[in-house]
């Protein structure tokens, strides 16, 4: 007989700590082109639990800029599920030296490419 130790869940989401800085849609294109890890966050009816929190790829920028989405955008320094030591000197801050830290419940059904972004957030239909 096998015995499982630890937490067992049927949840369709995971809890993460996100460390980074919040940016505007106008800053997304430059940040992605500069090689930053840029993510978008949105609540959506497709995600049964948690937020849709997805990495923005270069091919998504035009679609995001040409449509009206109620997303929050972040440059992410660190994203982790478990306890972790962080070197604060390595974190990117805003002009005032602030770093954005938040806990987020992220759905396992997140956008993974331009096609799934268009399918999930197609306001033309």
N, CA, C and O atoms as a GROMACS GRO file, in nm:
protein
  500
    1UNK      N    1   0.084  -0.116   0.000
    1UNK     CA    2   0.000   0.000   0.000
    1UNK      C    3   0.090   0.124   0.000
    1UNK      O    4   0.190   0.130   0.071
    2UNK      N    5   0.051   0.224  -0.083
    2UNK     CA    6   0.124   0.350  -0.087
    2UNK      C    7   0.052   0.452   0.000
    2UNK      O    8  -0.071   0.460   0.000
    3UNK      N    9   0.130   0.527   0.074
    3UNK     CA   10   0.075   0.633   0.159
    3UNK      C   11   0.135   0.764   0.114
    3UNK      O   12   0.257   0.777   0.100
    4UNK      N   13   0.050   0.861   0.091
    4UNK     CA   14   0.098   0.993   0.049
    4UNK      C   15   0.113   1.083   0.170
    4UNK      O   16   0.021   1.096   0.251
    5UNK      N   17   0.229   1.144   0.183
    5UNK     CA   18   0.253   1.243   0.287
    5UNK      C   19   0.240   1.381   0.226
    5UNK      O   20   0.278   1.402   0.112
    6UNK      N   21   0.187   1.474   0.299
    6UNK     CA   22   0.176   1.610   0.250
    6UNK      C   23   0.034   1.645   0.210
    6UNK      O   24  -0.059   1.568   0.228
    7UNK      N   25   0.022   1.765   0.154
    7UNK     CA   26  -0.108   1.822   0.122
    7UNK      C   27  -0.160   1.763  -0.009
    7UNK      O   28  -0.087   1.759  -0.108
    8UNK      N   29  -0.283   1.719  -0.012
    8UNK     CA   30  -0.347   1.668  -0.132
    8UNK      C   31  -0.464   1.758  -0.162
    8UNK      O   32  -0.542   1.792  -0.073
    9UNK      N   33  -0.477   1.798  -0.288
    9UNK     CA   34  -0.582   1.892  -0.324
    9UNK      C   35  -0.641   1.859  -0.459
    9UNK      O   36  -0.571   1.812  -0.549
   10UNK      N   37  -0.769   1.885  -0.474
   10UNK     CA   38  -0.835   1.875  -0.603
   10UNK      C   39  -0.847   2.014  -0.667
   10UNK      O   40  -0.917   2.030  -0.766
   11UNK      N   41  -0.781   2.110  -0.611
   11UNK     CA   42  -0.790   2.248  -0.657
   11UNK      C   43  -0.735   2.262  -0.798
   11UNK      O   44  -0.642   2.192  -0.837
   12UNK      N   45  -0.794   2.354  -0.872
   12UNK     CA   46  -0.744   2.383  -1.006
   12UNK      C   47  -0.659   2.511  -1.004
   12UNK      O   48  -0.646   2.578  -1.107
   13UNK      N   49  -0.602   2.543  -0.889
   13UNK     CA   50  -0.516   2.661  -0.878
   13UNK      C   51  -0.404   2.636  -0.779
   13UNK      O   52  -0.408   2.541  -0.700
   14UNK      N   53  -0.303   2.723  -0.784
   14UNK     CA   54  -0.190   2.717  -0.691
   14UNK      C   55  -0.165   2.857  -0.638
   14UNK      O   56  -0.189   2.956  -0.706
   15UNK      N   57  -0.115   2.863  -0.515
   15UNK     CA   58  -0.081   2.992  -0.455
   15UNK      C   59   0.064   3.025  -0.484
   15UNK      O   60   0.152   2.940  -0.470
   16UNK      N   61   0.088   3.149  -0.526
   16UNK     CA   62   0.222   3.196  -0.556
   16UNK      C   63   0.246   3.328  -0.486
   16UNK      O   64   0.152   3.402  -0.458
   17UNK      N   65   0.372   3.357  -0.460
   17UNK     CA   66   0.415   3.490  -0.420
   17UNK      C   67   0.483   3.549  -0.542
   17UNK      O   68   0.571   3.488  -0.602
   18UNK      N   69   0.440   3.669  -0.578
   18UNK     CA   70   0.493   3.739  -0.695
   18UNK      C   71   0.569   3.861  -0.645
   18UNK      O   72   0.516   3.939  -0.566
   19UNK      N   73   0.694   3.877  -0.690
   19UNK     CA   74   0.774   3.994  -0.656
   19UNK      C   75   0.816   4.060  -0.786
   19UNK      O   76   0.872   3.995  -0.874
   20UNK      N   77   0.790   4.187  -0.798
   20UNK     CA   78   0.826   4.259  -0.918
   20UNK      C   79   0.780   4.402  -0.912
   20UNK      O   80   0.783   4.465  -0.806
   21UNK      N   81   0.737   4.454  -1.027
   21UNK     CA   82   0.681   4.588  -1.028
   21UNK      C   83   0.566   4.593  -1.128
   21UNK      O   84   0.568   4.527  -1.231
   22UNK      N   85   0.467   4.673  -1.094
   22UNK     CA   86   0.350   4.691  -1.180
   22UNK      C   87   0.386   4.791  -1.288
   22UNK      O   88   0.452   4.892  -1.262
   23UNK      N   89   0.341   4.764  -1.412
   23UNK     CA   90   0.364   4.855  -1.524
   23UNK      C   91   0.232   4.877  -1.597
   23UNK      O   92   0.133   4.808  -1.572
   24UNK      N   93   0.232   4.973  -1.688
   24UNK     CA   94   0.114   5.001  -1.767
   24UNK      C   95   0.124   4.926  -1.900
   24UNK      O   96   0.231   4.878  -1.938
   25UNK      N   97   0.011   4.916  -1.969
   25UNK     CA   98   0.011   4.853  -2.101
   25UNK      C   99   0.107   4.923  -2.195
   25UNK      O  100   0.170   4.859  -2.279
   26UNK      N  101   0.119   5.056  -2.182
   26UNK     CA  102   0.212   5.131  -2.266
   26UNK      C  103   0.357   5.091  -2.248
   26UNK      O  104   0.438   5.113  -2.338
   27UNK      N  105   0.392   5.034  -2.133
   27UNK     CA  106   0.529   4.991  -2.105
   27UNK      C  107   0.555   4.845  -2.140
   27UNK      O  108   0.670   4.801  -2.140
   28UNK      N  109   0.449   4.770  -2.171
   28UNK     CA  110   0.463   4.626  -2.193
   28UNK      C  111   0.552   4.595  -2.312
   28UNK      O  112   0.644   4.513  -2.302
   29UNK      N  113   0.527   4.658  -2.426
   29UNK     CA  114   0.604   4.629  -2.547
   29UNK      C  115   0.752   4.648  -2.529
   29UNK      O  116   0.831   4.561  -2.566
   30UNK      N  117   0.793   4.761  -2.472
   30UNK     CA  118   0.935   4.788  -2.449
   30UNK      C  119   0.995   4.688  -2.352
   30UNK      O  120   1.105   4.638  -2.373
   31UNK      N  121   0.922   4.658  -2.244
   31UNK     CA  122   0.973   4.564  -2.143
   31UNK      C  123   0.994   4.425  -2.204
   31UNK      O  124   1.096   4.361  -2.177
   32UNK      N  125   0.900   4.378  -2.283
   32UNK     CA  126   0.914   4.246  -2.347
   32UNK      C  127   1.031   4.247  -2.444
   32UNK      O  128   1.111   4.153  -2.446
   33UNK      N  129   1.042   4.353  -2.525
   33UNK     CA  130   1.153   4.363  -2.621
   33UNK      C  131   1.288   4.372  -2.551
   33UNK      O  132   1.390   4.330  -2.606
   34UNK      N  133   1.289   4.427  -2.428
   34UNK     CA  134   1.413   4.435  -2.349
   34UNK      C  135   1.444   4.305  -2.277
   34UNK      O  136   1.544   4.296  -2.204
   35UNK      N  137   1.362   4.203  -2.296
   35UNK     CA  138   1.388   4.072  -2.235
   35UNK      C  139   1.335   4.055  -2.094
   35UNK      O  140   1.372   3.959  -2.026
   36UNK      N  141   1.250   4.147  -2.049
   36UNK     CA  142   1.192   4.136  -1.914
   36UNK      C  143   1.087   4.025  -1.912
   36UNK      O  144   1.026   3.994  -2.015
   37UNK      N  145   1.067   3.964  -1.795
   37UNK     CA  146   0.959   3.866  -1.776
   37UNK      C  147   0.833   3.943  -1.741
   37UNK      O  148   0.814   3.982  -1.626
   38UNK      N  149   0.747   3.964  -1.840
   38UNK     CA  150   0.625   4.042  -1.823
   38UNK      C  151   0.506   3.947  -1.819
   38UNK      O  152   0.495   3.856  -1.900
   39UNK      N  153   0.419   3.971  -1.722
   39UNK     CA  154   0.299   3.889  -1.704
   39UNK      C  155   0.176   3.978  -1.702
   39UNK      O  156   0.183   4.096  -1.668
   40UNK      N  157   0.063   3.920  -1.740
   40UNK     CA  158  -0.066   3.987  -1.728
   40UNK      C  159  -0.151   3.907  -1.631
   40UNK      O  160  -0.141   3.784  -1.623
   41UNK      N  161  -0.236   3.979  -1.558
   41UNK     CA  162  -0.325   3.915  -1.463
   41UNK      C  163  -0.468   3.960  -1.493
   41UNK      O  164  -0.494   4.077  -1.518
   42UNK      N  165  -0.559   3.862  -1.490
   42UNK     CA  166  -0.700   3.894  -1.514
   42UNK      C  167  -0.788   3.788  -1.451
   42UNK      O  168  -0.754   3.669  -1.452
   43UNK      N  169  -0.899   3.831  -1.396
   43UNK     CA  170  -1.000   3.736  -1.354
   43UNK      C  171  -1.077   3.695  -1.479
   43UNK      O  172  -1.106   3.780  -1.564
   44UNK      N  173  -1.112   3.569  -1.491
   44UNK     CA  174  -1.188   3.529  -1.610
   44UNK      C  175  -1.283   3.416  -1.575
   44UNK      O  176  -1.259   3.338  -1.483
   45UNK      N  177  -1.391   3.409  -1.649
   45UNK     CA  178  -1.492   3.306  -1.622
   45UNK      C  179  -1.442   3.167  -1.661
   45UNK      O  180  -1.494   3.067  -1.613
   46UNK      N  181  -1.342   3.159  -1.748
   46UNK     CA  182  -1.287   3.030  -1.791
   46UNK      C  183  -1.211   2.961  -1.678
   46UNK      O  184  -1.210   2.838  -1.669
   47UNK      N  185  -1.149   3.041  -1.592
   47UNK     CA  186  -1.073   2.986  -1.480
   47UNK      C  187  -1.170   2.958  -1.365
   47UNK      O  188  -1.227   3.050  -1.308
   48UNK      N  189  -1.188   2.832  -1.333
   48UNK     CA  190  -1.283   2.798  -1.227
   48UNK      C  191  -1.235   2.846  -1.091
   48UNK      O  192  -1.316   2.880  -1.005
   49UNK      N  193  -1.106   2.849  -1.070
   49UNK     CA  194  -1.046   2.899  -0.946
   49UNK      C  195  -0.922   2.979  -0.981
   49UNK      O  196  -0.848   2.942  -1.073
   50UNK      N  197  -0.899   3.086  -0.912
   50UNK     CA  198  -0.776   3.162  -0.930
   50UNK      C  199  -0.782   3.258  -1.047
   50UNK      O  200  -0.881   3.267  -1.118
   51UNK      N  201  -0.672   3.329  -1.064
   51UNK     CA  202  -0.657   3.430  -1.168
   51UNK      C  203  -0.594   3.367  -1.292
   51UNK      O  204  -0.523   3.267  -1.285
   52UNK      N  205  -0.620   3.429  -1.406
   52UNK     CA  206  -0.546   3.399  -1.527
   52UNK      C  207  -0.421   3.485  -1.520
   52UNK      O  208  -0.430   3.607  -1.533
   53UNK      N  209  -0.306   3.425  -1.499
   53UNK     CA  210  -0.179   3.496  -1.482
   53UNK      C  211  -0.083   3.436  -1.582
   53UNK      O  212  -0.034   3.324  -1.562
   54UNK      N  213  -0.055   3.508  -1.690
   54UNK     CA  214   0.020   3.447  -1.800
   54UNK      C  215   0.136   3.534  -1.845
   54UNK      O  216   0.134   3.656  -1.835
   55UNK      N  217   0.238   3.465  -1.895
   55UNK     CA  218   0.358   3.529  -1.948
   55UNK      C  219   0.325   3.590  -2.082
   55UNK      O  220   0.263   3.526  -2.167
   56UNK      N  221   0.366   3.715  -2.104
   56UNK     CA  222   0.340   3.783  -2.230
   56UNK      C  223   0.457   3.758  -2.324
   56UNK      O  224   0.572   3.790  -2.293
   57UNK      N  225   0.424   3.702  -2.439
   57UNK     CA  226   0.522   3.676  -2.544
   57UNK      C  227   0.517   3.790  -2.646
   57UNK      O  228   0.419   3.864  -2.652
   58UNK      N  229   0.623   3.805  -2.726
   58UNK     CA  230   0.631   3.914  -2.824
   58UNK      C  231   0.512   3.916  -2.919
   58UNK      O  232   0.462   4.022  -2.955
   59UNK      N  233   0.466   3.798  -2.960
   59UNK     CA  234   0.356   3.795  -3.057
   59UNK      C  235   0.220   3.833  -2.998
   59UNK      O  236   0.123   3.844  -3.071
   60UNK      N  237   0.212   3.852  -2.867
   60UNK     CA  238   0.088   3.894  -2.802
   60UNK      C  239   0.072   4.045  -2.792
   60UNK      O  240  -0.038   4.095  -2.769
   61UNK      N  241   0.181   4.119  -2.808
   61UNK     CA  242   0.182   4.263  -2.779
   61UNK      C  243   0.080   4.339  -2.863
   61UNK      O  244   0.001   4.416  -2.809
   62UNK      N  245   0.081   4.320  -2.995
   62UNK     CA  246  -0.012   4.393  -3.081
   62UNK      C  247  -0.157   4.364  -3.043
   62UNK      O  248  -0.239   4.456  -3.039
   63UNK      N  249  -0.188   4.238  -3.016
   63UNK     CA  250  -0.325   4.202  -2.979
   63UNK      C  251  -0.366   4.272  -2.849
   63UNK      O  252  -0.478   4.322  -2.838
   64UNK      N  253  -0.277   4.274  -2.752
   64UNK     CA  254  -0.307   4.340  -2.625
   64UNK      C  255  -0.324   4.491  -2.643
   64UNK      O  256  -0.414   4.551  -2.586
   65UNK      N  257  -0.235   4.552  -2.724
   65UNK     CA  258  -0.240   4.698  -2.743
   65UNK      C  259  -0.362   4.741  -2.824
   65UNK      O  260  -0.409   4.854  -2.807
   66UNK      N  261  -0.414   4.654  -2.911
   66UNK     CA  262  -0.525   4.691  -2.999
   66UNK      C  263  -0.662   4.651  -2.945
   66UNK      O  264  -0.763   4.669  -3.014
   67UNK      N  265  -0.667   4.597  -2.825
   67UNK     CA  266  -0.794   4.558  -2.765
   67UNK      C  267  -0.801   4.616  -2.625
   67UNK      O  268  -0.699   4.646  -2.563
   68UNK      N  269  -0.922   4.631  -2.576
   68UNK     CA  270  -0.942   4.691  -2.445
   68UNK      C  271  -0.960   4.581  -2.341
   68UNK      O  272  -1.070   4.527  -2.325
   69UNK      N  273  -0.855   4.548  -2.271
   69UNK     CA  274  -0.859   4.444  -2.169
   69UNK      C  275  -0.840   4.507  -2.032
   69UNK      O  276  -0.763   4.602  -2.016
   70UNK      N  277  -0.909   4.454  -1.935
   70UNK     CA  278  -0.895   4.502  -1.798
   70UNK      C  279  -0.791   4.414  -1.726
   70UNK      O  280  -0.823   4.345  -1.630
   71UNK      N  281  -0.666   4.419  -1.775
   71UNK     CA  282  -0.558   4.339  -1.720
   71UNK      C  283  -0.468   4.428  -1.634
   71UNK      O  284  -0.461   4.549  -1.654
   72UNK      N  285  -0.400   4.365  -1.539
   72UNK     CA  286  -0.289   4.427  -1.468
   72UNK      C  287  -0.162   4.367  -1.527
   72UNK      O  288  -0.158   4.249  -1.560
   73UNK      N  289  -0.058   4.449  -1.540
   73UNK     CA  290   0.067   4.405  -1.601
   73UNK      C  291   0.181   4.419  -1.501
   73UNK      O  292   0.186   4.515  -1.424
   74UNK      N  293   0.273   4.320  -1.503
   74UNK     CA  294   0.382   4.317  -1.406
   74UNK      C  295   0.512   4.273  -1.474
   74UNK      O  296   0.511   4.185  -1.560
   75UNK      N  297   0.622   4.335  -1.435
   75UNK     CA  298   0.754   4.278  -1.462
   75UNK      C  299   0.784   4.195  -1.338
   75UNK      O  300   0.789   4.247  -1.227
   76UNK      N  301   0.805   4.065  -1.358
   76UNK     CA  302   0.821   3.973  -1.245
   76UNK      C  303   0.968   3.942  -1.224
   76UNK      O  304   1.037   3.893  -1.314
   77UNK      N  305   1.016   3.970  -1.103
   77UNK     CA  306   1.152   3.934  -1.062
   77UNK      C  307   1.157   3.790  -1.013
   77UNK      O  308   1.246   3.713  -1.049
   78UNK      N  309   1.061   3.755  -0.930
   78UNK     CA  310   1.055   3.624  -0.866
   78UNK      C  311   0.910   3.580  -0.857
   78UNK      O  312   0.820   3.661  -0.836
   79UNK      N  313   0.888   3.450  -0.875
   79UNK     CA  314   0.756   3.391  -0.855
   79UNK      C  315   0.780   3.252  -0.798
   79UNK      O  316   0.848   3.169  -0.859
   80UNK      N  317   0.723   3.226  -0.680
   80UNK     CA  318   0.751   3.098  -0.616
   80UNK      C  319   0.634   3.054  -0.530
   80UNK      O  320   0.553   3.136  -0.486
   81UNK      N  321   0.627   2.923  -0.506
   81UNK     CA  322   0.520   2.864  -0.427
   81UNK      C  323   0.560   2.837  -0.283
   81UNK      O  324   0.476   2.839  -0.193
   82UNK      N  325   0.688   2.812  -0.260
   82UNK     CA  326   0.733   2.770  -0.128
   82UNK      C  327   0.826   2.873  -0.067
   82UNK      O  328   0.869   2.967  -0.135
   83UNK      N  329   0.856   2.857   0.059
   83UNK     CA  330   0.946   2.947   0.130
   83UNK      C  331   1.077   2.960   0.055
   83UNK      O  332   1.132   2.862   0.005
   84UNK      N  333   1.127   3.083   0.048
   84UNK     CA  334   1.249   3.107  -0.029
   84UNK      C  335   1.320   3.230   0.025
   84UNK      O  336   1.256   3.327   0.064
   85UNK      N  337   1.453   3.225   0.028
   85UNK     CA  338   1.533   3.343   0.062
   85UNK      C  339   1.549   3.427  -0.064
   85UNK      O  340   1.577   3.375  -0.171
   86UNK      N  341   1.531   3.556  -0.049
   86UNK     CA  342   1.540   3.648  -0.162
   86UNK      C  343   1.653   3.748  -0.138
   86UNK      O  344   1.663   3.806  -0.030
   87UNK      N  345   1.737   3.768  -0.238
   87UNK     CA  346   1.840   3.871  -0.233
   87UNK      C  347   1.776   4.001  -0.279
   87UNK      O  348   1.756   4.022  -0.399
   88UNK      N  349   1.743   4.088  -0.186
   88UNK     CA  350   1.669   4.210  -0.219
   88UNK      C  351   1.749   4.303  -0.311
   88UNK      O  352   1.689   4.383  -0.383
   89UNK      N  353   1.878   4.296  -0.310
   89UNK     CA  354   1.959   4.381  -0.397
   89UNK      C  355   1.941   4.345  -0.544
   89UNK      O  356   1.966   4.428  -0.631
   90UNK      N  357   1.898   4.222  -0.571
   90UNK     CA  358   1.881   4.178  -0.710
   90UNK      C  359   1.743   4.214  -0.767
   90UNK      O  360   1.720   4.195  -0.887
   91UNK      N  361   1.652   4.264  -0.684
   91UNK     CA  362   1.517   4.294  -0.729
   91UNK      C  363   1.510   4.427  -0.802
   91UNK      O  364   1.574   4.525  -0.763
   92UNK      N  365   1.431   4.429  -0.910
   92UNK     CA  366   1.410   4.552  -0.986
   92UNK      C  367   1.298   4.631  -0.921
   92UNK      O  368   1.189   4.579  -0.896
   93UNK      N  369   1.326   4.756  -0.894
   93UNK     CA  370   1.227   4.841  -0.827
   93UNK      C  371   1.184   4.953  -0.922
   93UNK      O  372   1.241   4.972  -1.029
   94UNK      N  373   1.080   5.026  -0.879
   94UNK     CA  374   1.038   5.142  -0.955
   94UNK      C  375   1.132   5.259  -0.924
   94UNK      O  376   1.231   5.243  -0.853
   95UNK      N  377   1.100   5.376  -0.979
   95UNK     CA  378   1.188   5.493  -0.964
   95UNK      C  379   1.208   5.534  -0.818
   95UNK      O  380   1.312   5.591  -0.784
   96UNK      N  381   1.109   5.506  -0.732
   96UNK     CA  382   1.119   5.542  -0.590
   96UNK      C  383   1.183   5.432  -0.506
   96UNK      O  384   1.196   5.447  -0.385
   97UNK      N  385   1.222   5.321  -0.569
   97UNK     CA  386   1.284   5.211  -0.496
   97UNK      C  387   1.185   5.111  -0.439
   97UNK      O  388   1.223   5.025  -0.360
   98UNK      N  389   1.058   5.121  -0.479
   98UNK     CA  390   0.956   5.029  -0.430
   98UNK      C  391   0.954   4.899  -0.510
   98UNK      O  392   0.975   4.899  -0.631
   99UNK      N  393   0.929   4.791  -0.441
   99UNK     CA  394   0.914   4.659  -0.503
   99UNK      C  395   0.773   4.611  -0.472
   99UNK      O  396   0.726   4.624  -0.359
  100UNK      N  397   0.706   4.557  -0.572
  100UNK     CA  398   0.569   4.510  -0.558
  100UNK      C  399   0.571   4.363  -0.514
  100UNK      O  400   0.634   4.280  -0.580
  101UNK      N  401   0.503   4.331  -0.405
  101UNK     CA  402   0.495   4.194  -0.355
  101UNK      C  403   0.349   4.161  -0.332
  101UNK      O  404   0.276   4.237  -0.269
  102UNK      N  405   0.304   4.046  -0.384
  102UNK     CA  406   0.166   4.005  -0.361
  102UNK      C  407   0.153   3.855  -0.365
  102UNK      O  408   0.231   3.785  -0.430
  103UNK      N  409   0.053   3.806  -0.296
  103UNK     CA  410   0.017   3.666  -0.305
  103UNK      C  411  -0.091   3.652  -0.409
  103UNK      O  412  -0.180   3.737  -0.418
  104UNK      N  413  -0.085   3.547  -0.488
  104UNK     CA  414  -0.183   3.529  -0.594
  104UNK      C  415  -0.223   3.383  -0.606
  104UNK      O  416  -0.139   3.293  -0.598
  105UNK      N  417  -0.349   3.360  -0.624
  105UNK     CA  418  -0.403   3.228  -0.653
  105UNK      C  419  -0.411   3.217  -0.804
  105UNK      O  420  -0.496   3.281  -0.866
  106UNK      N  421  -0.324   3.136  -0.865
  106UNK     CA  422  -0.314   3.127  -1.010
  106UNK      C  423  -0.381   2.999  -1.058
  106UNK      O  424  -0.354   2.890  -1.007
  107UNK      N  425  -0.468   3.014  -1.156
  107UNK     CA  426  -0.538   2.900  -1.214
  107UNK      C  427  -0.440   2.811  -1.291
  107UNK      O  428  -0.340   2.859  -1.344
  108UNK      N  429  -0.471   2.682  -1.296
  108UNK     CA  430  -0.392   2.590  -1.379
  108UNK      C  431  -0.437   2.596  -1.525
  108UNK      O  432  -0.378   2.531  -1.610
  109UNK      N  433  -0.540   2.674  -1.554
  109UNK     CA  434  -0.595   2.686  -1.689
  109UNK      C  435  -0.564   2.824  -1.745
  109UNK      O  436  -0.654   2.895  -1.788
  110UNK      N  437  -0.437   2.861  -1.747
  110UNK     CA  438  -0.398   2.995  -1.789
  110UNK      C  439  -0.372   3.000  -1.940
  110UNK      O  440  -0.351   2.897  -2.004
  111UNK      N  441  -0.375   3.122  -1.993
  111UNK     CA  442  -0.338   3.145  -2.132
  111UNK      C  443  -0.194   3.101  -2.151
  111UNK      O  444  -0.109   3.129  -2.066
  112UNK      N  445  -0.164   3.032  -2.261
  112UNK     CA  446  -0.026   2.985  -2.281
  112UNK      C  447   0.035   3.035  -2.412
  112UNK      O  448   0.155   3.020  -2.432
  113UNK      N  449  -0.045   3.093  -2.502
  113UNK     CA  450   0.008   3.146  -2.627
  113UNK      C  451  -0.093   3.243  -2.688
  113UNK      O  452  -0.201   3.263  -2.634
  114UNK      N  453  -0.056   3.303  -2.802
  114UNK     CA  454  -0.143   3.402  -2.866
  114UNK      C  455  -0.277   3.342  -2.905
  114UNK      O  456  -0.381   3.407  -2.890
  115UNK      N  457  -0.278   3.221  -2.954
  115UNK     CA  458  -0.402   3.155  -2.994
  115UNK      C  459  -0.499   3.141  -2.876
  115UNK      O  460  -0.617   3.171  -2.889
  116UNK      N  461  -0.448   3.095  -2.762
  116UNK     CA  462  -0.536   3.079  -2.646
  116UNK      C  463  -0.578   3.215  -2.589
  116UNK      O  464  -0.687   3.227  -2.534
  117UNK      N  465  -0.492   3.317  -2.601
  117UNK     CA  466  -0.529   3.452  -2.559
  117UNK      C  467  -0.646   3.503  -2.643
  117UNK      O  468  -0.743   3.555  -2.589
  118UNK      N  469  -0.637   3.487  -2.775
  118UNK     CA  470  -0.744   3.530  -2.864
  118UNK      C  471  -0.873   3.452  -2.839
  118UNK      O  472  -0.982   3.508  -2.840
  119UNK      N  473  -0.859   3.324  -2.817
  119UNK     CA  474  -0.977   3.240  -2.793
  119UNK      C  475  -1.049   3.280  -2.663
  119UNK      O  476  -1.171   3.289  -2.660
  120UNK      N  477  -0.972   3.303  -2.559
  120UNK     CA  478  -1.031   3.334  -2.430
  120UNK      C  479  -1.082   3.477  -2.420
  120UNK      O  480  -1.185   3.501  -2.358
  121UNK      N  481  -1.010   3.572  -2.480
  121UNK     CA  482  -1.045   3.712  -2.467
  121UNK      C  483  -1.077   3.774  -2.603
  121UNK      O  484  -1.024   3.880  -2.637
  122UNK      N  485  -1.161   3.709  -2.680
  122UNK     CA  486  -1.203   3.759  -2.810
  122UNK      C  487  -1.334   3.834  -2.792
  122UNK      O  488  -1.440   3.772  -2.781
  123UNK      N  489  -1.328   3.967  -2.789
  123UNK     CA  490  -1.446   4.047  -2.765
  123UNK      C  491  -1.524   4.076  -2.894
  123UNK      O  492  -1.626   4.145  -2.890
  124UNK      N  493  -1.475   4.024  -3.007
  124UNK     CA  494  -1.546   4.045  -3.134
  124UNK      C  495  -1.664   3.951  -3.148
  124UNK      O  496  -1.754   3.977  -3.227
  125UNK      N  497  -1.664   3.841  -3.072
  125UNK     CA  498  -1.774   3.743  -3.083
  125UNK      C  499  -1.890   3.783  -2.997
  125UNK      O  500  -1.991   3.714  -2.993
   0.00000   0.00000   0.00000
